Amino acid sequence: MSLSDQLDQDHAPGWKPEPGAKVIGTVTDVTTLDGTYGVYPIVTVDQEGGAGLVAIHGFHTVLKGELARLQPKRGDRIGIIYKGESKNKNDPSKTSHIYRVILESADPAAGPDWAQMGADAAAAPDAPSAGAAPAAPSVAAAAAPATFGDTDDPF
């Protein structure tokens, strides 16, 4: 796709899955966002069957960890299923969002710092996805309610 075509394209809509929902297709872009949920990957996928582009926001801990482990790049084929929420085995008062990700690699290409994404996910494996905790919490982070977690979407 030419740069002109890319400029004419709208941003892909964010994926807001229900349990059992799947995305299968070709990775067209991999970026990161530094927002309320910390730094997390956004993987844009051109879905099979002409369903169009969708942006997978990897802010949930399990999804972020899987993406960091697999390190998707442009041209890779990817499949993601959202399995729903599961109680945290170490703290039943918390839940985790469960995903399974499968990747068929294409040519290597530049992408985000996956080592850092993996470190962020490993730093809080049982916590709601908020990325790695900053060294000094921001005012916004300090104002977040104690029950803040993966159930809020950043879009």
LUMMAR-680433 format. One record per residue (C-alpha): x, y negated, z negated; residue in three letters. Coordinates in steps of 0.1 Angstrom, whole numbers, plus 5000, padded with zeros to 4 digits. Example, Ala and Ser with C-alpha at 12.3 -4.5 7.8 and 13.67 -1.06 7.14 Angstrom:
2
+------+------+------+-----+
!   xx !   yy !   zz !   r !
+------+------+------+-----+
! 5123 ! 5045 ! 4922 ! ALA !
! 5137 ! 5011 ! 4929 ! SER !
+------+------+------+-----+
***
This chain:
155
+------+------+------+-----+
!   xx !   yy !   zz !   r !
+------+------+------+-----+
! 5000 ! 5000 ! 5000 ! MET !
! 5014 ! 4966 ! 5009 ! SER !
! 5019 ! 4938 ! 4984 ! LEU !
! 4991 ! 4919 ! 5001 ! SER !
! 4967 ! 4948 ! 4997 ! ASP !
! 4978 ! 4951 ! 4960 ! GLN !
! 4971 ! 4913 ! 4954 ! LEU !
! 4937 ! 4917 ! 4970 ! ASP !
! 4928 ! 4946 ! 4947 ! GLN !
! 4909 ! 4940 ! 4914 ! ASP !
! 4923 ! 4955 ! 4882 ! HIS !
! 4912 ! 4990 ! 4877 ! ALA !
! 4885 ! 4994 ! 4851 ! PRO !
! 4895 ! 5009 ! 4818 ! GLY !
! 4887 ! 5046 ! 4811 ! TRP !
! 4861 ! 5049 ! 4783 ! LYS !
! 4857 ! 5086 ! 4780 ! PRO !
! 4831 ! 5107 ! 4762 ! GLU !
! 4842 ! 5141 ! 4749 ! PRO !
! 4848 ! 5164 ! 4779 ! GLY !
! 4855 ! 5136 ! 4803 ! ALA !
! 4884 ! 5142 ! 4828 ! LYS !
! 4906 ! 5121 ! 4851 ! VAL !
! 4925 ! 5139 ! 4878 ! ILE !
! 4944 ! 5121 ! 4905 ! GLY !
! 4976 ! 5103 ! 4916 ! THR !
! 4994 ! 5078 ! 4894 ! VAL !
! 4995 ! 5045 ! 4913 ! THR !
! 5010 ! 5023 ! 4885 ! ASP !
! 5025 ! 5025 ! 4850 ! VAL !
! 5027 ! 4994 ! 4829 ! THR !
! 5027 ! 4985 ! 4792 ! THR !
! 5006 ! 4962 ! 4771 ! LEU !
! 5017 ! 4946 ! 4739 ! ASP !
! 4985 ! 4938 ! 4721 ! GLY !
! 4964 ! 4944 ! 4690 ! THR !
! 4973 ! 4981 ! 4692 ! TYR !
! 5010 ! 4975 ! 4695 ! GLY !
! 5029 ! 4984 ! 4727 ! VAL !
! 5012 ! 5011 ! 4746 ! TYR !
! 5012 ! 5025 ! 4782 ! PRO !
! 4986 ! 5019 ! 4809 ! ILE !
! 4986 ! 5045 ! 4836 ! VAL !
! 4965 ! 5036 ! 4866 ! THR !
! 4952 ! 5067 ! 4885 ! VAL !
! 4936 ! 5070 ! 4920 ! ASP !
! 4910 ! 5096 ! 4912 ! GLN !
! 4904 ! 5126 ! 4934 ! GLU !
! 4873 ! 5127 ! 4955 ! GLY !
! 4873 ! 5090 ! 4962 ! GLY !
! 4861 ! 5080 ! 4927 ! ALA !
! 4885 ! 5050 ! 4929 ! GLY !
! 4911 ! 5036 ! 4905 ! LEU !
! 4909 ! 5039 ! 4867 ! VAL !
! 4933 ! 5025 ! 4841 ! ALA !
! 4941 ! 5049 ! 4812 ! ILE !
! 4950 ! 5028 ! 4782 ! HIS !
! 4973 ! 5050 ! 4760 ! GLY !
! 4967 ! 5034 ! 4727 ! PHE !
! 4954 ! 5065 ! 4709 ! HIS !
! 4983 ! 5083 ! 4691 ! THR !
! 4978 ! 5117 ! 4707 ! VAL !
! 4974 ! 5103 ! 4743 ! LEU !
! 5004 ! 5079 ! 4738 ! LYS !
! 5025 ! 5108 ! 4726 ! GLY !
! 5015 ! 5130 ! 4755 ! GLU !
! 5022 ! 5103 ! 4780 ! LEU !
! 5056 ! 5096 ! 4764 ! ALA !
! 5065 ! 5133 ! 4765 ! ARG !
! 5055 ! 5137 ! 4802 ! LEU !
! 5066 ! 5103 ! 4814 ! GLN !
! 5043 ! 5098 ! 4844 ! PRO !
! 5056 ! 5078 ! 4874 ! LYS !
! 5041 ! 5065 ! 4906 ! ARG !
! 5032 ! 5093 ! 4929 ! GLY !
! 5028 ! 5120 ! 4902 ! ASP !
! 4996 ! 5139 ! 4900 ! ARG !
! 4980 ! 5138 ! 4866 ! ILE !
! 4951 ! 5154 ! 4848 ! GLY !
! 4937 ! 5141 ! 4815 ! ILE !
! 4908 ! 5154 ! 4794 ! ILE !
! 4894 ! 5138 ! 4763 ! TYR !
! 4884 ! 5164 ! 4738 ! LYS !
! 4868 ! 5141 ! 4713 ! GLY !
! 4876 ! 5133 ! 4677 ! GLU !
! 4891 ! 5157 ! 4651 ! SER !
! 4895 ! 5153 ! 4614 ! LYS !
! 4931 ! 5147 ! 4604 ! ASN !
! 4944 ! 5178 ! 4586 ! LYS !
! 4966 ! 5158 ! 4562 ! ASN !
! 4939 ! 5132 ! 4554 ! ASP !
! 4903 ! 5143 ! 4561 ! PRO !
! 4891 ! 5107 ! 4557 ! SER !
! 4909 ! 5099 ! 4590 ! LYS !
! 4902 ! 5112 ! 4625 ! THR !
! 4924 ! 5115 ! 4656 ! SER !
! 4913 ! 5113 ! 4692 ! HIS !
! 4924 ! 5145 ! 4710 ! ILE !
! 4936 ! 5146 ! 4746 ! TYR !
! 4953 ! 5171 ! 4769 ! ARG !
! 4975 ! 5158 ! 4797 ! VAL !
! 4990 ! 5178 ! 4826 ! ILE !
! 5015 ! 5163 ! 4850 ! LEU !
! 5028 ! 5174 ! 4884 ! GLU !
! 5059 ! 5153 ! 4890 ! SER !
! 5067 ! 5136 ! 4923 ! ALA !
! 5099 ! 5115 ! 4930 ! ASP !
! 5114 ! 5098 ! 4900 ! PRO !
! 5106 ! 5060 ! 4898 ! ALA !
! 5110 ! 5032 ! 4874 ! ALA !
! 5086 ! 5031 ! 4845 ! GLY !
! 5082 ! 5018 ! 4810 ! PRO !
! 5106 ! 5027 ! 4781 ! ASP !
! 5091 ! 5061 ! 4774 ! TRP !
! 5117 ! 5068 ! 4747 ! ALA !
! 5103 ! 5039 ! 4727 ! GLN !
! 5067 ! 5050 ! 4734 ! MET !
! 5076 ! 5085 ! 4720 ! GLY !
! 5093 ! 5069 ! 4690 ! ALA !
! 5062 ! 5048 ! 4683 ! ASP !
! 5039 ! 5078 ! 4685 ! ALA !
! 5063 ! 5099 ! 4663 ! ALA !
! 5064 ! 5072 ! 4637 ! ALA !
! 5027 ! 5076 ! 4630 ! ALA !
! 5017 ! 5110 ! 4642 ! PRO !
! 4986 ! 5112 ! 4619 ! ASP !
! 4977 ! 5076 ! 4618 ! ALA !
! 4952 ! 5059 ! 4641 ! PRO !
! 4970 ! 5046 ! 4672 ! SER !
! 4983 ! 5012 ! 4665 ! ALA !
! 5018 ! 5018 ! 4679 ! GLY !
! 5048 ! 5015 ! 4657 ! ALA !
! 5043 ! 4993 ! 4627 ! ALA !
! 5061 ! 4960 ! 4632 ! PRO !
! 5089 ! 4952 ! 4608 ! ALA !
! 5068 ! 4923 ! 4594 ! ALA !
! 5031 ! 4925 ! 4599 ! PRO !
! 5015 ! 4897 ! 4619 ! SER !
! 4987 ! 4876 ! 4605 ! VAL !
! 4963 ! 4894 ! 4627 ! ALA !
! 4975 ! 4928 ! 4615 ! ALA !
! 4973 ! 4917 ! 4579 ! ALA !
! 4937 ! 4907 ! 4585 ! ALA !
! 4927 ! 4941 ! 4600 ! ALA !
! 4903 ! 4961 ! 4578 ! PRO !
! 4916 ! 4992 ! 4560 ! ALA !
! 4894 ! 5014 ! 4582 ! THR !
! 4908 ! 5000 ! 4615 ! PHE !
! 4915 ! 5029 ! 4638 ! GLY !
! 4912 ! 5045 ! 4672 ! ASP !
! 4875 ! 5039 ! 4675 ! THR !
! 4879 ! 5003 ! 4686 ! ASP !
! 4887 ! 4997 ! 4723 ! ASP !
! 4910 ! 4969 ! 4733 ! PRO !
! 4888 ! 4960 ! 4763 ! PHE !
+------+------+------+-----+
***
